[in-house]
């Protein structure tokens, strides 16, 4: 009996090791080609809401206002992302490439986190900016929450990509948006969340 149980246990461990393999996929984000504006300011103000293509049907939603951006990755609750604003205090812009962290189990690949470079201006010197890798949870069809899990200082940090992937892989799937506090690695610019 014992001789039979050991091979079965080892087979179970091998299957567990293959379940949930994690990899990366990359998509481009170009406001002029990849996005549709579905709401914008008329007259005064300079705000806009955009829906952009993401990874295999998972959208990227952008709320733009006053040279700042709040992004939502994946499926929003009720089709609306305007109830939450997450952004840097200073002017900022999003990078043109998004890294999606994908968990693959058998033939099912699910993006659970993104890593997206953001460039944040320096209010004291417009020639100096800071790059930050934003790590966010991806909103799923059954659990429609996306939020910032962590921020990793990228400027002058050669380990930034590895740190961001580790943060995504370890925290994004279990992160409770609106309850858990995001992690900051390095001296990142001020960042906040406002629930409307």
Secondary structure, DSSP 4 states (H G I P E B T S, - for coil): -HHHHHHHHHHHHHHHHHTTEEEEEEEE--HHHHEEEEEE--SS---EEEEEEEETTEEEEEEEETTEEEEEEBPPGGG--TTEEEEESS-EEEEEEEEEEEEEETTEEEEEEEEEEEEEE-TT-TT-EEEEEEEEEPBPSSS----EEEEEE-TT-TTHHHHHHHHHHHHGGG--TTTSPPEEESSPPPEEEEE-
